[in-house]
Amino acid sequence: MTSSKTDFLASWGAVVLYTLTFVLLACGVVAIYHPNLQPALDFAARESLLQTTEFRPEPLEKNLFVLAAVTAPFLLLFFYRLLQNALKKCAPKTIAYFYGISLTLLTLGLLALALATFSRPAPGDMALFQYYTNDLYAWRHPILYFLLGYPLFLFLTLYVRPRLSLKAPRLTSALQWAWYALLLVFLVLLAIFTPSAVTDAARYSFHFNAVFASQAQACAGHALLTEGFRNTYGLYPMFLVPVFALTGLSVVKFTALMGVLLALTFAAYFGFLRLLVQSRFILLLGITLVAYYTALAQLITPEPDPYFQAYPLRTIFPALILWLGALHVMKNVRSLYYPIFILCGMATLWNLETGVIISASWWCLLAYREISGESWKNAARNIALHTLKFALVFALVVTAYSLLTRLFYGQFPDYRLYLSTYTVYKNGYVMLPMPLLHPWNFLALAYAWGLLQGSRALVNRTVTPRTLLVVFFSVLGVGSFVMYQGRSHDAGLWGPSKEVFFLLTIFADDAWSAFTRQRGCNKRLPHTALFLAAVSPLFCAGIFSALGDLPLMLATLQKNLVDTPKITDVGVPRNLVFLHQHTQPGEEVLIISGNQGVYYAETQTRGAYATGFTDMFYFKEADAFFKTLREKRVKIFFEPGASAFFYSRVDFAKQVNDEIQVGRLKEVAENGSMHLLVHP
């Protein structure tokens, strides 16, 4: 018991000392670092099409985040070793005394932090706790949950499940697999919607169109990164072109594929966690919590937001690499070494930011493994070899993509266009500062604890394949947190939260194992019981909410796949009828609308200008668009009501109307919302 208490004190002491040290370092940085924001603002005024008021550079905050991420592994290692050596000199009674005081202070401190962070105001005149739990069935029905759901969960978990597992293991296993299958089916089906569901709301014209418009143009024969064709979220459309060459492209087929990729993402997450988590019941709870809270709940709200940018476009490759990495490490499947490198290269082309993050995370795992198992000299040599192989494979992947683009489209891709999107964000576009007290504090704490597992294993020389993967996942979580750090909107915390929930699943499995399987005194340690008591309502809320919302999921499917497709006389469906009347498949046209991607795909037309409105960040792109409008004698479909293009400094609708006024364009047909314009 004394050794476990010592480890607890050294671990949490290291976290506290690191936090205090970082606060001091941050104060020093703030005192001496005064960045010049003017170059970023000059860039915005000179080159960006976007409103200059939307540029809020955050170099100080970004550098503080980098400082925290870089120093955490080393300082946690240092403080853990320091405290461990100091505590070894203490008598058992002294250890027990410090343990009791520390556990009390830690519990009170975390409760105070939770109260301070979750009571903060959030959008919609609600506290952050309500904001983050509003979509959970359990928190929409708190009395039902706490009086029936949670007590029933404890009864089934502690009494029924162990006996059922012993008496009917096949039935228990079958029920678990059936539940996983049901989750995957709902993930696929709830992602699907038809053009009739699309409106002028920002969740379609801004979010969905941002991923769909470039896919429509890629399927129509435009190659990304050629002829100025650029998008925001990566080269995924080029990867998917062969699929839609076989099936054809439409809103239904695209969303169905997104649903399939979403299900594959969670299947890969399941494969990864199944290798790490011993308790199959905790695994089921963890997967259900993440699938419901970060994906399903967002698809069954009254106004669902098809934010495919997050799921699956930014998650499919990281999930696959996590799963294959787990097989490589846990099962010693050495043949996966180079395929993982290849996937990292493909991930970077598919979506740059998540590709870089997962690649860096995998490199960190390889480096950590070398450091833990070799002398420093051999470790340095092997790390250099891993880096060289990584770079060579990445170069081969990029070369192969470039040659294929040249072969099929006649041009090499211009990778400067790929980076130009991030130039805008690097200069502060739509950035928001991080609040000091916020639920992100708990995400940071979970990542720090995961990194500490690696530090602790290094000190104690107990590094295992499981330790490697916990470190891998923690580094991935820190990398994913970059997206929230930049644009610190409350809604942005859903993205990196999935890594935290999965880490909690791993930590809960460790605690459950210590509490129920180990013999001796370890399982009686209070901190283990306190942790399980703290996370059990969260895990229970996931499966309780998923079960409670099954009728809502079925109703949403009825609405998306049966009721909504019958709408044909308003909005987008009516405009599609108009477009079909005036176009032919394969015809080159110009559609000026926030839902242009839907219109191009459903009519099988090709854009005379490829870059979508949600992807236009530069004046030169607007100039190229209007040059196309004036010089290419193609049909122009203009929807004024859906042409207020977000934060643009150029009023596209006004400029098109000006072209009509001076006689360079002529209206020949309209349906009340969309106008067909031609050159006289």
VOGU-3710 file (C-alpha; in Angstrom, 3 decimals, decimal comma):
1> mtssktdfla> 0,000/0,000/0,000  2,839/2,402/0,853  4,362/2,085/-2,634  1,009/2,876/-4,255  0,525/5,886/-2,010  4,041/7,036/-2,830  3,312/6,718/-6,521  0,072/8,669/-6,122  1,856/11,467/-4,253  4,728/11,610/-6,752
11> swgavvlytl> 2,361/11,593/-9,735  -0,028/14,293/-8,604  2,798/16,252/-7,047  4,528/16,264/-10,431  1,366/17,588/-12,100  0,987/20,346/-9,507  4,662/21,347/-9,655  4,577/21,365/-13,445  1,487/23,590/-13,384  3,142/26,051/-11,000
21> tfvllacgvv> 6,358/26,027/-13,021  4,508/26,672/-16,247  2,606/29,566/-14,676  5,944/31,134/-13,726  7,353/30,499/-17,206  4,221/31,971/-18,787  4,484/35,090/-16,630  8,064/35,502/-17,778  7,122/35,096/-21,429  4,278/37,600/-21,103
31> aiyhpnlqpa> 6,643/40,077/-19,461  9,359/39,944/-22,136  7,520/38,898/-25,331  5,545/41,649/-27,041  4,737/40,427/-30,555  4,174/42,841/-33,401  0,687/42,153/-34,764  0,900/44,710/-37,545  2,332/42,396/-40,263  -0,622/40,031/-39,818
41> ldfaaresll> -3,107/42,898/-39,941  -1,338/44,347/-42,996  -1,648/40,969/-44,708  -5,364/40,927/-43,919  -5,882/44,436/-45,297  -3,728/43,917/-48,380  -4,453/40,383/-49,578  -7,393/38,851/-47,763  -10,903/38,946/-49,109  -12,170/38,482/-45,564
51> qttefrpepl> -13,220/41,193/-43,152  -10,177/42,632/-41,392  -12,164/42,789/-38,144  -12,220/38,981/-38,179  -8,420/38,823/-37,924  -7,272/38,468/-34,327  -3,670/37,206/-34,288  -2,682/35,190/-31,230  1,115/34,722/-31,393  1,518/35,038/-27,624
61> eknlfvlaav> -1,147/32,461/-26,833  0,132/30,132/-29,562  3,686/30,285/-28,248  2,510/29,665/-24,697  0,664/26,580/-25,924  3,773/25,337/-27,732  5,820/25,988/-24,593  3,366/23,955/-22,511  3,286/21,069/-24,994  7,073/20,888/-25,391
71> tapflllffy> 8,019/21,225/-21,727  5,306/18,983/-20,249  6,939/15,563/-20,915  10,349/16,647/-19,621  9,213/18,600/-16,575  6,713/15,916/-15,572  9,512/13,358/-15,792  11,845/15,564/-13,744  9,341/16,354/-10,997  8,116/12,769/-10,738
81> rllqnalkkc> 11,655/11,481/-10,300  12,459/14,235/-7,798  9,391/13,555/-5,662  9,753/9,800/-5,873  13,305/9,958/-4,541  12,269/12,347/-1,774  9,306/10,217/-0,694  11,409/7,051/-0,527  13,157/8,576/2,472  9,891/9,101/4,354
91> apktiayfyg> 8,463/6,690/6,918  5,220/4,837/6,080  3,280/6,887/8,638  4,506/10,107/7,042  3,503/8,812/3,605  0,044/7,914/4,915  -0,320/11,368/6,464  0,667/13,175/3,268  -1,549/10,836/1,254  -4,643/11,695/3,286
101> isltlltlgl> -4,027/15,431/3,135  -3,178/15,356/-0,590  -6,227/13,301/-1,510  -8,495/15,667/0,416  -6,955/18,780/-1,142  -7,007/17,232/-4,615  -10,682/16,279/-4,335  -11,674/19,713/-3,065  -9,510/21,423/-5,683  -11,026/19,485/-8,581
111> lalalatfsr> -14,542/20,131/-7,293  -13,789/23,852/-7,013  -12,300/23,872/-10,521  -15,360/22,091/-11,915  -17,674/24,584/-10,234  -15,643/27,552/-11,479  -15,353/26,336/-15,065  -18,734/24,780/-15,776  -20,676/27,648/-14,205  -19,226/30,149/-16,688
121> papgdmalfq> -21,726/31,705/-19,126  -22,059/30,171/-22,574  -23,943/31,048/-25,779  -27,707/31,135/-25,354  -27,918/32,484/-21,794  -26,927/29,204/-20,182  -24,034/27,958/-18,088  -21,314/25,936/-19,786  -22,462/22,794/-17,984  -25,884/23,111/-19,585
131> yytndlyawr> -24,322/24,070/-22,922  -22,184/20,931/-23,024  -24,840/18,562/-21,683  -27,929/19,999/-23,356  -27,884/17,332/-26,071  -27,552/14,440/-23,622  -30,807/12,622/-22,938  -29,636/11,991/-19,366  -29,291/15,689/-18,594  -32,529/16,567/-20,371
141> hpilyfllgy> -34,223/14,178/-17,932  -32,075/14,503/-14,780  -34,689/13,205/-12,324  -35,275/10,071/-14,397  -31,532/9,589/-14,746  -30,490/10,002/-11,117  -33,491/8,240/-9,571  -33,731/5,363/-12,036  -31,009/5,307/-14,685  -27,878/5,638/-12,567
151> plflfltlyv> -28,996/3,336/-9,696  -30,057/0,739/-12,268  -26,678/1,115/-13,978  -24,859/0,445/-10,686  -27,059/-2,578/-9,966  -26,489/-4,064/-13,409  -22,769/-3,282/-13,349  -21,941/-4,531/-9,866  -24,434/-7,374/-9,455  -26,102/-8,604/-12,647
161> rprlslkapr> -23,339/-8,310/-15,248  -20,663/-10,338/-13,377  -23,114/-13,191/-12,804  -24,481/-13,072/-16,343  -20,948/-13,109/-17,755  -20,178/-16,266/-15,782  -23,451/-18,075/-16,493  -24,057/-16,941/-20,083  -20,815/-15,575/-21,569  -21,963/-16,135/-25,140
171> ltsalqwawy> -25,176/-14,209/-24,559  -23,255/-11,341/-22,953  -20,812/-11,229/-25,847  -23,627/-11,409/-28,412  -25,469/-8,518/-26,767  -22,330/-6,390/-26,781  -21,599/-7,075/-30,459  -25,235/-6,387/-31,346  -24,998/-3,015/-29,587  -21,822/-2,118/-31,491
181> alllvflvll> -23,494/-3,073/-34,760  -26,523/-0,932/-33,903  -24,290/2,073/-33,168  -22,494/1,686/-36,501  -25,779/1,390/-38,407  -27,088/4,580/-36,824  -23,798/6,381/-37,528  -24,178/5,538/-41,216  -27,887/6,223/-41,607  -28,137/9,411/-39,534
191> aiftpsavtd> -25,450/11,058/-41,645  -27,578/10,717/-44,788  -29,863/13,466/-45,996  -31,316/14,559/-49,334  -31,176/17,890/-51,207  -34,644/18,667/-49,864  -33,152/19,009/-46,375  -30,700/21,703/-47,488  -31,583/25,312/-46,663  -29,835/28,672/-46,745
201> aarysfhfna> -28,869/28,259/-43,073  -25,163/28,538/-42,302  -24,964/24,876/-41,301  -25,527/24,016/-44,962  -24,274/27,003/-46,974  -21,228/27,475/-44,733  -20,478/24,063/-43,203  -21,777/21,467/-45,660  -20,991/23,465/-48,785  -17,432/23,963/-47,535
211> vfasqaqaca> -16,754/20,230/-47,895  -19,155/19,404/-50,733  -18,479/22,166/-53,262  -14,888/21,090/-53,923  -16,013/17,460/-54,173  -18,528/18,427/-56,860  -15,831/20,219/-58,857  -13,317/17,393/-58,446  -15,879/14,912/-59,763  -16,606/17,287/-62,661
221> ghalltegfr> -12,984/17,151/-63,810  -11,216/19,940/-61,921  -8,059/18,904/-60,069  -7,322/20,534/-56,745  -4,125/22,611/-56,647  -4,230/23,197/-60,405  -5,499/26,282/-62,245  -5,952/28,084/-58,922  -8,449/25,502/-57,599  -8,108/25,425/-53,810
231> ntyglypmfl> -10,232/24,408/-50,868  -10,085/24,655/-47,080  -10,069/21,104/-45,778  -7,533/19,230/-47,861  -7,252/16,959/-50,873  -9,865/14,430/-49,713  -12,032/15,161/-52,820  -9,287/13,787/-55,062  -9,081/10,602/-52,976  -12,853/10,135/-53,306
241> vpvfaltgls> -13,104/10,813/-57,053  -12,627/7,094/-57,959  -15,482/6,135/-55,619  -17,899/8,606/-57,174  -16,693/7,703/-60,649  -18,306/4,330/-59,955  -21,402/5,493/-58,077  -21,995/8,999/-59,389  -22,114/12,028/-57,100  -25,181/13,359/-55,331
251> vvkftalmgv> -26,009/14,703/-51,896  -27,385/11,326/-50,829  -24,366/9,376/-52,087  -21,885/11,812/-50,587  -23,558/11,852/-47,172  -23,895/8,063/-47,291  -20,158/7,782/-47,886  -19,534/10,202/-45,017  -21,680/7,926/-42,852  -19,689/4,867/-43,915
261> llaltfaayf> -16,409/6,647/-43,170  -17,830/7,751/-39,819  -18,703/4,150/-38,974  -15,238/3,014/-40,107  -13,723/5,664/-37,849  -15,475/4,249/-34,808  -14,738/0,683/-35,869  -11,046/1,641/-35,922  -11,361/3,364/-32,543  -12,944/0,175/-31,251
271> gflrllvqsr> -10,083/-1,916/-32,658  -7,560/0,375/-30,983  -9,256/0,395/-27,577  -9,995/-3,336/-27,637  -6,257/-3,961/-27,568  -5,783/-1,681/-24,551  -8,900/-2,064/-22,416  -9,242/-5,342/-20,533  -12,821/-4,877/-19,344  -15,153/-5,402/-22,283
281> filllgitlv> -17,914/-3,635/-20,359  -15,846/-0,478/-19,832  -14,885/-0,636/-23,507  -18,575/-0,699/-24,453  -19,290/2,257/-22,167  -16,399/4,295/-23,573  -17,227/3,693/-27,230  -20,907/4,425/-26,607  -20,137/7,663/-24,777  -17,912/9,018/-27,555
291> ayytalaqli> -20,136/7,808/-30,411  -23,245/9,289/-28,839  -21,880/12,520/-27,400  -19,529/13,625/-30,192  -21,407/12,250/-33,215  -24,931/10,862/-32,832  -26,274/13,598/-30,542  -25,189/16,237/-33,061  -27,160/14,514/-35,838  -30,511/14,240/-34,035
301> tpepdpyfqa> -30,920/17,819/-32,810  -33,864/19,843/-34,190  -31,359/21,655/-36,434  -28,642/19,077/-37,170  -25,303/20,406/-38,340  -23,661/18,100/-40,926  -20,181/19,113/-39,838  -18,323/16,474/-41,820  -15,149/18,555/-41,477  -14,755/17,084/-37,989
311> yplrtifpal> -16,321/13,654/-38,473  -15,160/11,828/-40,557  -12,764/13,951/-42,639  -10,474/14,849/-39,741  -10,795/11,519/-37,941  -10,733/8,645/-40,431  -6,961/8,562/-40,992  -5,999/9,186/-37,339  -8,385/6,399/-36,306  -6,939/3,950/-38,850
321> ilwlgalhvm> -3,378/4,801/-37,821  -4,287/4,390/-34,153  -5,689/0,938/-34,820  -2,811/-0,237/-37,023  -0,333/1,330/-34,616  -1,892/-0,636/-31,773  -1,566/-3,853/-33,781  2,058/-3,013/-34,581  2,900/-2,322/-30,923  0,669/-4,711/-28,966
331> knvrslyypi> 0,775/-7,675/-31,347  4,263/-6,970/-32,697  3,013/-6,909/-36,313  6,236/-5,577/-37,807  4,886/-5,681/-41,350  2,737/-2,626/-40,515  5,771/-0,370/-39,977  5,929/1,015/-43,522  2,160/0,936/-44,218  1,682/3,237/-41,221
341> filcgmatlw> 4,247/5,634/-42,695  2,361/5,513/-46,002  -0,935/6,231/-44,242  0,668/9,172/-42,436  1,723/10,600/-45,794  -1,740/10,055/-47,260  -3,319/11,597/-44,156  -1,270/14,764/-44,644  -2,568/15,083/-48,197  -6,126/14,158/-47,216
351> nletgviisa> -6,261/16,871/-44,522  -3,125/18,809/-43,706  -3,619/19,689/-40,044  -4,714/16,269/-38,799  -2,190/14,560/-41,061  0,644/16,538/-39,493  -0,698/15,872/-35,987  -1,062/12,099/-36,391  2,318/11,867/-38,143  4,032/13,786/-35,339
361> swwcllayre> 2,254/11,616/-32,760  3,433/8,406/-34,418  6,988/9,741/-34,614  6,811/10,532/-30,875  5,748/6,948/-30,152  8,702/5,589/-32,112  11,087/7,986/-30,376  9,689/7,152/-26,936  10,050/3,436/-27,626  13,696/3,882/-28,565
371> isgeswknaa> 14,446/6,006/-25,501  12,801/3,480/-23,197  14,608/0,452/-24,531  18,102/1,425/-25,645  21,151/3,338/-24,589  21,048/7,021/-25,466  23,534/6,501/-28,283  21,557/3,679/-29,885  18,291/5,512/-29,274  19,555/8,634/-31,053
381> rnialhtlkf> 20,739/6,565/-34,011  17,453/4,663/-34,290  15,377/7,836/-33,958  17,393/9,371/-36,784  16,733/6,263/-38,908  12,992/6,419/-38,187  12,996/10,092/-39,156  14,857/9,412/-42,391  12,539/6,547/-43,348  9,520/8,674/-42,478
391> alvfalvvta> 10,770/11,515/-44,676  11,544/9,190/-47,592  8,141/7,487/-47,459  6,403/10,849/-47,214  8,351/12,102/-50,229  7,359/8,980/-52,180  3,677/9,458/-51,294  3,719/13,107/-52,400  5,619/12,193/-55,565  3,127/9,441/-56,403
401> yslltrlfyg> 0,198/11,827/-55,900  1,885/14,478/-58,037  2,593/12,030/-60,866  -0,972/10,711/-60,818  -2,303/14,271/-61,000  -0,001/14,981/-63,941  -1,041/11,746/-65,652  -4,811/12,256/-65,340  -5,092/16,060/-65,410  -2,065/17,206/-67,389
411> qfpdyrlyls> -0,590/19,379/-64,615  1,431/18,981/-61,464  -0,264/20,206/-58,265  0,871/23,555/-56,897  1,393/22,847/-53,205  1,677/26,556/-52,456  -2,100/26,634/-52,871  -2,360/23,885/-50,266  -0,521/26,022/-47,729  -2,245/29,288/-48,644
421> tytvykngyv> -5,346/28,350/-46,638  -3,297/28,057/-43,481  -1,597/31,380/-44,144  -4,951/33,032/-43,500  -5,475/31,208/-40,219  -1,844/31,724/-39,197  -2,486/35,452/-39,422  -5,399/35,209/-37,007  -8,532/34,718/-39,090  -11,570/34,058/-36,805
431> mlpmpllhpw> -9,296/33,321/-33,865  -10,695/33,645/-30,338  -8,667/33,841/-27,110  -8,716/30,980/-24,615  -10,455/31,800/-21,324  -8,320/31,083/-18,282  -10,960/29,071/-16,404  -12,893/26,798/-18,731  -13,679/23,084/-19,156  -10,596/22,866/-21,365
441> nflalayawg> -8,679/22,786/-18,058  -9,888/19,213/-17,537  -8,823/18,198/-21,037  -5,348/19,543/-20,328  -5,310/17,646/-17,034  -6,205/14,376/-18,777  -3,485/14,856/-21,389  -0,950/15,688/-18,670  -1,914/12,522/-16,803  -1,480/10,466/-19,968
451> llqgsralvn> 1,966/11,953/-20,586  2,811/11,318/-16,945  2,152/7,604/-17,460  5,001/7,648/-19,942  7,288/9,584/-17,613  6,478/7,286/-14,704  7,165/4,178/-16,778  10,525/5,573/-17,897  11,589/6,284/-14,322  10,426/2,891/-13,044
461> rtvtprtllv> 11,649/1,034/-16,155  8,194/-0,452/-16,655  7,476/0,689/-20,210  5,070/-1,737/-21,883  3,337/-1,728/-25,267  0,281/-0,375/-23,466  2,337/2,520/-22,094  3,532/3,333/-25,602  -0,033/3,595/-26,852  -1,205/5,720/-23,922
471> vffsvlgvgs> 1,631/8,151/-24,683  0,751/8,013/-28,399  -2,878/8,821/-27,706  -2,001/11,578/-25,247  0,306/13,266/-27,754  -2,449/12,989/-30,368  -4,841/14,647/-27,931  -2,428/17,514/-27,307  -2,061/17,963/-31,067  -5,816/17,932/-31,623
481> fvmyqgrshd> -6,160/20,584/-28,937  -4,398/23,021/-31,301  -7,694/23,551/-33,133  -9,409/24,700/-29,963  -6,416/26,792/-28,933  -6,668/28,800/-32,136  -10,401/29,376/-32,319  -11,434/28,963/-28,704  -15,164/28,830/-29,291  -17,099/26,788/-26,753
491> aglwgpskev> -18,378/24,527/-29,533  -14,798/23,851/-30,627  -14,149/21,748/-27,544  -16,157/18,831/-28,954  -13,307/17,999/-31,344  -10,509/17,271/-28,850  -12,960/15,911/-26,265  -13,082/12,491/-27,923  -9,422/11,850/-27,093  -10,119/12,751/-23,463
501> fflltifadd> -13,106/10,403/-23,259  -11,028/7,579/-24,698  -8,220/8,331/-22,229  -10,789/8,257/-19,424  -11,867/4,852/-20,724  -8,285/3,597/-20,455  -7,807/5,147/-17,011  -11,149/3,727/-15,825  -10,054/0,285/-16,967  -6,859/0,643/-14,922
511> awsaftrqrg> -8,822/1,766/-11,877  -11,396/-1,006/-12,258  -8,632/-3,575/-12,542  -6,975/-2,252/-9,381  -10,292/-2,140/-7,553  -11,666/-5,558/-8,461  -8,888/-7,871/-9,634  -5,739/-7,110/-7,678  -5,238/-8,768/-4,362  -3,833/-7,125/-1,277
521> cnkrlphtal> -4,341/-3,571/-0,160  -4,117/-1,758/-3,479  -7,763/-2,131/-4,280  -8,714/-0,457/-1,022  -6,938/2,785/-1,845  -9,495/5,621/-1,697  -8,267/7,476/-4,793  -9,170/4,513/-7,009  -12,703/4,386/-5,637  -13,052/8,167/-5,892
531> flaavsplfc> -12,005/8,151/-9,540  -14,486/5,403/-10,421  -17,221/7,217/-8,519  -16,437/10,412/-10,432  -16,439/8,939/-13,947  -19,219/6,359/-13,567  -22,068/8,930/-13,914  -20,453/10,161/-17,129  -20,130/6,693/-18,664  -23,614/5,778/-17,514
541> agifsalgdl> -24,992/8,985/-19,051  -23,624/7,928/-22,438  -25,370/4,569/-22,670  -28,492/5,808/-20,855  -28,786/8,694/-23,325  -28,161/6,489/-26,344  -30,918/4,117/-25,240  -33,246/6,971/-24,315  -32,771/8,671/-27,669  -33,368/5,554/-29,787
551> plmlatlqkn> -36,936/6,743/-30,592  -35,542/10,152/-31,574  -32,945/8,499/-33,806  -35,672/6,519/-35,554  -37,797/9,655/-35,911  -34,818/11,499/-37,399  -34,315/8,713/-39,927  -38,004/8,934/-40,830  -37,666/12,688/-41,302  -34,397/12,577/-43,278
561> lvdtpkitdv> -35,098/9,628/-45,548  -38,900/9,578/-45,914  -40,577/12,893/-45,077  -38,085/15,551/-46,217  -37,518/14,104/-49,736  -41,203/14,788/-50,459  -40,550/18,551/-50,227  -40,171/19,797/-53,802  -41,827/23,206/-54,042  -39,591/25,478/-51,937
571> gvprnlvflh> -35,959/26,550/-51,630  -33,279/24,205/-52,875  -35,637/21,550/-54,356  -37,446/24,201/-56,426  -34,142/25,664/-57,597  -32,980/22,217/-58,645  -36,059/21,853/-60,838  -35,211/25,226/-62,388  -31,591/24,199/-62,964  -32,557/20,874/-64,514
581> qhtqpgeevl> -34,830/22,731/-66,944  -31,998/24,961/-68,158  -28,887/22,758/-68,072  -27,549/19,521/-69,479  -25,297/17,023/-67,636  -21,666/17,910/-68,250  -22,449/21,514/-69,217  -20,126/24,220/-67,914  -22,038/26,873/-65,957  -21,464/29,379/-63,175
591> iisgnqgvyy> -23,654/29,108/-60,075  -23,601/31,999/-57,613  -25,131/30,643/-54,420  -24,138/29,563/-50,952  -25,399/26,085/-51,875  -23,531/25,916/-55,167  -22,019/22,511/-54,348  -25,469/20,922/-54,088  -26,574/22,505/-57,352  -23,479/21,458/-59,304
601> aetqtrgaya> -23,593/17,885/-58,030  -27,318/17,283/-58,468  -27,333/18,687/-62,023  -23,992/17,041/-62,930  -22,731/20,371/-64,261  -19,175/21,692/-64,182  -18,236/24,995/-62,619  -16,658/27,555/-64,904  -14,779/28,666/-61,790  -13,816/25,827/-59,463
611> tgftdmfyfk> -13,009/27,342/-56,059  -16,133/27,545/-53,901  -17,335/30,693/-52,182  -16,632/29,302/-48,713  -13,046/28,652/-49,829  -12,345/32,098/-51,286  -9,908/33,825/-48,943  -7,988/36,167/-51,266  -8,743/39,196/-53,431  -6,981/37,502/-56,339
621> eadaffktlr> -9,527/34,680/-56,158  -12,450/37,114/-56,256  -10,798/38,882/-59,206  -10,411/35,562/-61,019  -14,052/34,736/-60,315  -15,339/38,023/-61,768  -13,007/37,677/-64,732  -14,611/34,302/-65,401  -18,077/35,805/-64,984  -17,348/38,555/-67,544
631> ekrvkiffep> -15,333/36,629/-70,104  -16,686/33,082/-70,167  -19,892/32,958/-72,140  -21,640/30,396/-70,003  -25,002/30,351/-68,298  -24,955/32,076/-64,920  -27,394/31,042/-62,197  -27,692/33,716/-59,539  -29,445/33,251/-56,184  -29,298/36,666/-54,440
641> gasaffysrv> -30,889/35,443/-51,214  -28,120/32,876/-50,674  -25,238/35,008/-51,878  -24,244/36,952/-48,762  -20,897/35,277/-48,515  -20,082/35,334/-44,847  -17,145/37,553/-43,856  -16,266/38,697/-47,378  -15,325/42,316/-48,028  -16,654/41,929/-51,567
651> dfakqvndei> -20,418/42,065/-52,027  -20,821/39,408/-54,712  -24,567/39,958/-55,070  -24,110/43,701/-55,565  -21,399/43,218/-58,160  -23,541/40,783/-60,126  -26,438/43,246/-60,025  -24,055/45,955/-61,254  -23,148/43,741/-64,211  -26,861/43,470/-65,012
661> qvgrlkevae> -27,381/47,227/-64,671  -24,604/48,106/-67,130  -25,876/45,555/-69,626  -23,043/43,027/-69,488  -25,476/40,383/-68,225  -29,100/39,787/-69,142  -31,781/37,885/-67,261  -33,639/35,370/-69,423  -35,486/33,290/-66,799  -36,214/33,156/-63,072
671> ngsmhllvhp> -38,257/31,164/-60,588  -38,662/33,709/-57,813  -35,394/32,981/-56,016  -32,918/31,978/-58,726  -32,170/33,932/-61,901  -30,671/32,689/-65,159  -28,287/35,250/-66,624  -26,550/35,185/-69,997  -24,195/37,449/-71,890  -26,053/39,554/-74,490
//
